């Protein structure tokens, strides 16, 4: 088994799954590069990656992230209030379907003008009645907020209205640290640590806030499962001390990525040849490694129900549009 001396400072002993972590990160990124180069399928010889759906190694390269960048983040916006509104409204549903429904129903881009909540609520109720599915299965979110409202989406629209009323966009824009910005989002009902971290990352793609992705990280439940498998641990996301250790593991992973890749015979991984893995990328790869290991190492599954639920189905054939990055990254 490969030895990873960089984790001795944390008194950690990597398992075979940690070797998979680095191979998966490299191979999943190669799949993306082959698809962007319009190479024919299959884009990998690995049967697990051929069969099941996994997110990209770099978070910003995922299909939904690319849609968000093209349609919202990189588009001109009149002010921080509107920019925040559009990003969070999109993230609530996290699907192109929801955004296109709203565009069509409103006859324009969604904006935080008078009566926006009622108009959007009515559009989505009508879509539900027609059997249109506009939610993503990616995030499991708490719904114990304004339970007097009949529909799940209505509760989230009420939450967004509360955020705007409390001037959260301005508060985020004036905050002095990435962690403080996370705390502002986490303080709202319906947002657990994972969802708040995902929302924060997307807001940070915009010019509303401007922090390094390597300033702060909060591990989600999937990342905890991956970390536990990679190091034979039993960390609990509900314990502060375990959350701190998980964040430190992710940080060391990010800082030592090139050295770890070299130990398993892989070259450095770069997005568009330039950007290395950030904390949020490493966090996500731990989550995907957990999924990958459910098939690669079934003996490590804690429950018989542990399985990968989504199979891979290429969208629009093999061809992918050219990647776009947050515009502000070009200034960095």
C-alpha positions, -999 to +999 in steps of 0.1 A: +000+000+000+012+035-008+026+055+021+015+091+024+038+108+049+021+141+047-007+129+069+015+117+097+013+152+113-024+144+119-016+108+131-035+094+102-029+061+084-044+061+049-063+031+037-065+017+002-095+039-004-072+069-002-052+056-032-086+054-050-092+090-040-062+102-061-068+078-090-104+088-091-096+125-091-072+121-120-093+097-141-126+117-136-108+148-148-094+129-178-129+119-187-139+156-188-109+165-209-116+137-234-153+148-237-143+184-242-119+172-269-149+155-286-133+120-283-157+092-288-171+071-259-161+053-238-140+080-221-126+056-196-119+019-193-131+018-156-164-001-155-176+018-124-170+052-140-186+040-172-218+029-154-224+054-127-228+092-124-201+111-106-195+148-103-164+164-120-132+166-101-134+204-102-168+216-089-171+245-112-169+222-142-201+204-134-231+209-157-252+228-132-223+250-122-216+258-158-252+267-164-252+290-133-220+307-146-233+312-181-268+323-173-265+342-140-231+348-125-213+360-156-243+381-168-245+418-160-265+425-129-277+459-117-268+455-081-257+431-053-293+427-042-304+414-076-273+392-080-278+375-046-315+370-054-308+353-087-281+330-074-300+318-043-333+315-062-315+293-087-297+273-060-329+265-042-339+242-070-305+238-086-319+228-120-321+243-155-357+232-155-367+255-127-349+285-141-364+281-176-399+276-161-395+309-143-381+327-174-410+314-195-437+322-169-424+357-161-415+365-196-382+379-184-354+371-160-365+366-124-359+398-104-366+409-068-393+435-078-427+440-062-448+408-060-419+385-071-427+359-045-464+355-054-456+354-091-430+327-088-451+307-063-480+306-088-457+295-117-443+266-097-477+255-083-490+253-119-458+233-129-464+209-101-500+204-112-487+195-146-463+169-132-431+189-140-402+180-117-381+210-110-361+200-079-326+186-079-320+155-058-285+168-050-293+186-017-314+173+012-326+204+029-345+209+062-381+219+056-391+229+092-398+266+084-432+282+079-448+248+079-481+266+075-472+270+039-485+240+019-456+236-006-419+230-001-410+256-027-432+282-010-412+278+022-379+284+004-393+315-013-404+328+021-369+322+034-354+341+004-377+370+011-366+370+047-329+371+036-336+401+014-357+419+040-328+415+065-303+429+039-282+397+038-267+407+004-252+439+019-241+421+050-223+394+029-207+420+007-192+438+038-181+407+057-144+404+063-138+367+060-151+336+041-159+319+074-179+349+086-199+348+054-206+311+060-218+320+094-243+345+080-258+319+057-257+291+083-278+313+106-309+309+085-334+281+090-334+254+063-296+256+059-274+229+073-236+231+070-235+214+036-261+235+019-247+267+034-212+258+021-226+251-014-245+283-015-215+302-003-193+287-030-216+298-057-220+333-043-182+335-042-181+328-079-197+362-083-185+397-075-208+399-045-180+385-023-144+379-031-125+353-010-101+326-018-117+292-020-089+280+002-098+303+032-124+281+047-142+247+042-170+228+059-172+191+051-206+178+041-220+143+051-207+126+020-172+140+025-173+127+061-181+092+048-153+095+023-128+107+049-138+079+073-131+053+046-099+069+035-084+069+070-103+042+089-120+068+111-154+073+126-158+111+125-192+125+133-204+156+114-225+166+145-193+170+167-174+202+165-140+185+171-147+161+143-157+189+120-124+207+127-104+175+120-123+169+088-115+205+077-078+200+085-077+167+066-092+185+035-067+213+039-037+189+040-051+171+010-053+203-009-018+215+001-002+182-007-021+173-038+008+172-063+029+151-039+001+126-033-007+123-070+030+116-077+030+088-051+003+070-070+019+077-104-003+106-115+006+140-128-007+172-112-044+180-120-052+214-133-085+230-145-079+243-180-042+238-174-040+264-146-060+260-114-051+232-089-077+216-067-092+239-041-106+230-007-141+227-021-128+205-049-110+182-024-141+181-002-162+170-032-138+144-043-140+128-008-178+126-013-174+110-047-147+086-034-172+074-009-196+067-037-169+050-058-158+028-030-194+014-025-188-006-056-150-009-056-148-019-019-183-032-009-168-048+022-165-013+036-202-005+033-219+000+066-254-008+054-267-033+028-285-003+012-252+015+005-251+018-033-247+044-060-282+056-070-276+074-103-263+058-134-245+078-161-265+091-190-246+115-214-265+148-220-268+159-256-245+132-268-208+132-263-201+168-271-198+193-243-197+231-246-164+248-238-159+255-201-165+289-187-150+301-155-162+329-131-152+361-148-135+375-118-111+346-119-096+361-150-085+391-129-067+369-103 
